[in-house]
Amino acid sequence: MLSGLLADGPRRPSAPALIASDGASLSYDALRAEIRRRADSLPAGRAVGVCGATPTETLLDALAVLAAGAVLLPLDARATPEDHNAIVARVGAAGILGAPLRDAALLDPRAALVLSTSGSSGRPKDVLLGRDGLVANIEAILDYLPVADHPRTAIVLPLNYSYALVGQALTTLAVGGTVVLLSDLNYPAQQAERMAALRVEGLSSVPASLRLLAAANAPPLAYVASAGGPLSDATRQSMAEAWPDARRFNQYGLTEASPRVTACSDVEAAFHRGSVGRPLRGVQVEAVDGELVVRSPAVMLGYLNDPEGTAAALTSRGLRTGDRGHVDADGYVFVEGRVDDLVKIAGERVSLDAVAAAVRTLPGVRDAAVVTLPDARTDLRLAALVVLDGDAELRAVRRAARALHPAHRPTLWAAAEALPTNARAKLDRSAVRRLLEATR
């Protein structure tokens, strides 16, 4: 049942399959034996949670679940046992591998993976992905990302994140490469040091993580790939300065698409204009009333136990992404924010992402996030949390903001050393809002 997800044999027989942050490694022969041992007696067709004590243990458990024909439910290692139990109960899983498993309902026979995502509403959604879709996505990623030529991949993101599990771990193993697991290291400087020591060749991550690794003097690489949204000028510049000889990529995707949808590299002019790339093999993207819609063999089977949510997302036109954007005449996709980030301020429709982008252009601002807060006079007000450059002062930034269009001018400001992120290394808007509420 690992067909298409694990190479029949590594291209370099002496190369290890997995390397932990402490340098401990596992060969492909040992990997296969360990998968067989762990897969023994797992319930085919049922969801099984995995959350190992280390990233290596988690990945071994995940591969064993897939090998057994069960449905993999990766859990966030940073969540509490109570959170894990809640997800297991909501999904109807047999339990968590390593603890006694109970009987559970059979899921869709096409299913291989269920990933929990908060969604734009904050309500948890359990995305059910098919095995054929995962294989199609892995093959499409390998069409452009040079993993086969540079097969030692660093993973700095948690394995319950589709970008790390599918886009990096399974993709690397599919070509017989070496997965270097570094997500248990808490600081970019530690990750950068181990990347150098373990001779990493390729890296994929989200923009915030890449900026931190660039600042931490990460070693030279053959390729660096970003995903998670459009690349800002600052992120593109950081990548170019830190890895001048590397191929640089930007990608777009979402959990519901297994996850990759588009990609482009720095040799394409559109990369430098902020595009997230062209659709991958077998994928189509169009803008319907300003919202990006995806048709792909890798699109999810649906939201587990949520027929209404599934019907709203999977339409006759394809998968509604919830992202605003457009596709240009050459087929390049541009993402312009979330459909639900449009708000009305004093009667004018405003994009929070566009306001944040405007704030980032102000002198002294390294990064910024913008949210809305209730206001007695105008119903909503714009509030900005900024990361300042060097000795810049917040009051100077506020003065400079007077040059912004009135509808794009936050009225409440606060500064932080870094923007808060969630377990998936994405901006945590709820935490931003709490910080600004405390300032008010």
C-alpha angles and dihedrals in degrees: 000000000000091000109138092010100071128036117250086231134351117262087229106042093198093053117103119239096218133021122188124215090259091056097256109145140196124207123222091253091052090044093055093047092049092048091052092049094049094042093057111118095359111147111254115224094018127105115252123188123224129197113150127192089249135023089254092055091046093051092046090051091047092052091047092054091050091046091053092054091246123133114260119230108184114201129206109257090210095056123094125257087250090057090049092050091049092054092045090052094045093050093042091234125172089241138268120315110252093040127074111286124220133203115283140179121276114251130210106307089229092059125109106158140027118195125189116223130175095223124206092289094057091240113124117253124193109214115207112208127191127231094234090051092052091051091048091050094048091050092048092051090051089054090074111010109081096226094132091055094043103029103172104095128186117215114198097162127083115270093233085070113091091221091060100037102041104016094049118009100042092035092054094045090049089067096040093256132145122264113210108200113208104150091106090068111092102203131059090225090059092048092048092051093050092045088059095043093048094045098239116192104185136034134187123182145129122287097258092051093046092052091052093048091048090053089048092059097250111195126262114284138192093229139004123195131191130197135168101082144328116330114246119223088251093055093046089050093048091051092048094048096044096043107023094160097044127099104247124209138186120202139182130207147124136224091254090062097052077260121278122081109155140010143178136173137223091263088070119081091221090064089065091046092059100261119152089214141250125310116276124244110303093010128116126191128188136165113242112190088337095310122112113240123192132206113189141142085238097059114124124269087231144279109305113250091354111102093163093052090046093051091050093051101038107057133165088266094052139260114346105222099193087230124121117223150108141243116229128219091269092054097255115145123224121194115209103180139287123315088231095049090078111103135170116243115184089340096310123112110237134181113224090208091052091051091049090050090052092049090052089061092062117105112264096021117119097173138352144189126197129202136164126251129190115269126192094215105039101019091235134035131191117245126188130204110196138188108217129218118240111303096354115139126222093227090057090052090050090052091050090050089068086081091064122097108272092243089053096046116105115219097199123054138183135167130223136178090240138358111259116251134191129234089282091056091248126130111282102218092182090058090046089053092049092052092050093045088055090052091051 
